[in-house]
Amino acid sequence: MPPPIPVVLVSYDPDWPKVANLLSVKLRALGPLLVAVHHVGSTAVPGLCAKPIVDLMPVVVSLEALDQERGIVEKLGFEWHGELGIQGRRYCTLNNADGVRIAQLHFFLADSPHVQRHLAFRDYLRAHAPLAADYDKEKMRARNLHPNDSHAYSEEKAAWVKSTEAKALRWFLGRPPTDHFPVYVQSIPQGDEVEFQRMKDLPRPLDI
């Protein structure tokens, strides 16, 4: 596991989606193995304070094939950490020249419930500004308690996140299917999604 790092929370930066797109385009090096790349986490919610670390969730067709192509990801500058405590995930981190972490990858299969969970939480906060403001306060509270330990910081706010995730999933699944089950098509990168290829038989997200 990567060692804990100091918890630095900064105001929302409109350049974060641009960084997400830039890194997403670089991940095209994985070729047809890659289905889509989603910008998730706090840096994907406009107006929300966050650690200045961009979280990306690449969706792939096979984790076994991804393991075989690990070298491609590492050549892009990412450090490979494997599952790191979450079954069905491949976790990678990217540091800048000064050794400061600037991005994280969370690879999952297209039908992983974690994909739905991350997208639901992100979209729920985007759609409910007062709740996002509450999350801002919760993050600050956790940071003030654990300013030098990112692991303890995450654990401190975990109860709030888990409770909100449950509400987010109910809201997410109550939307029309086309809202939470996108068809992945090849497109020019824009917004916070970079999509690569049409997959007519992409598995529908699991109900949780």
Long-range contacts (C-beta under 8 A, 24 or more apart in sequence): 1-81, 1-84, 1-85, 2-79, 2-81, 2-93, 2-101, 4-148, 4-149, 4-150, 4-151, 4-152, 5-101, 5-150, 6-147, 6-148, 6-150, 7-51, 7-142, 7-143, 7-146, 7-147, 7-148, 7-149, 7-150, 7-153, 8-51, 8-52, 9-49, 9-50, 9-51, 9-139, 9-140, 9-143, 10-49, 10-50, 10-51, 10-52, 11-49, 12-43, 12-45, 12-46, 12-47, 12-48, 12-49, 12-50, 13-43, 13-52, 14-46, 16-43, 16-44, 16-50, 16-52, 16-54, 17-44, 17-191, 17-192, 19-54, 19-102, 19-103, 20-44, 20-54, 20-56, 20-192, 21-189, 21-190, 21-192, 21-194, 23-54, 23-56, 23-94, 23-103, 24-56, 24-58, 24-189, 24-194, 25-189, 25-194, 26-76, 27-56, 27-58, 27-73, 27-76, 27-105, 28-196, 29-72, 29-75, 29-76, 30-58, 30-60, 30-66, 30-69, 30-72, 30-73, 32-61, 32-197, 33-60, 33-61, 33-62, 33-65, 33-66, 33-69, 34-58, 34-59, 34-60, 34-196, 35-59, 35-60, 35-61, 35-110, 35-184, 35-196, 35-197, 35-199, 35-202, 36-182, 36-184, 36-193, 36-194, 36-195, 36-196, 37-193, 37-194, 37-196, 38-115, 38-118, 38-119, 38-192, 38-193, 39-192, 39-193, 40-106, 40-118, 40-119, 40-121, 40-122, 41-118, 41-122, 42-135, 42-139, 44-122, 44-192, 45-122, 45-125, 45-126, 45-132, 46-126, 47-129, 47-132, 48-125, 48-132, 48-135, 48-136, 49-136, 49-139, 49-140, 50-139, 51-150, 52-102, 53-101, 53-102, 53-103, 53-104, 54-102, 54-103, 54-104, 55-103, 55-104, 55-106, 56-103, 56-104, 56-105, 56-106, 57-105, 57-106, 57-107, 57-108, 57-115, 57-118, 58-105, 58-106, 58-107, 58-108, 59-107, 59-108, 59-109, 59-110, 59-115, 60-107, 60-108, 60-109, 60-110, 61-109, 61-110, 62-109, 63-88, 63-90, 63-107, 63-109, 66-90, 66-107, 73-105, 78-103, 78-105, 86-114, 88-112, 88-114, 89-114, 110-199, 110-202, 110-203, 111-202, 111-203, 111-204, 111-205, 111-206, 113-205, 113-206, 113-208, 115-205, 116-169, 116-172, 116-180, 116-205, 116-206, 116-208, 117-165, 117-169, 117-208, 119-172, 119-180, 120-165, 120-168, 120-169, 120-171, 120-172, 120-173, 120-180, 121-161, 121-164, 121-165, 121-168, 123-168, 123-172, 123-180, 124-164, 124-167, 124-168, 124-171, 124-172, 125-164, 125-168, 127-171, 131-164, 135-160, 135-164, 169-208, 173-207, 173-208, 177-204, 180-205, 181-205
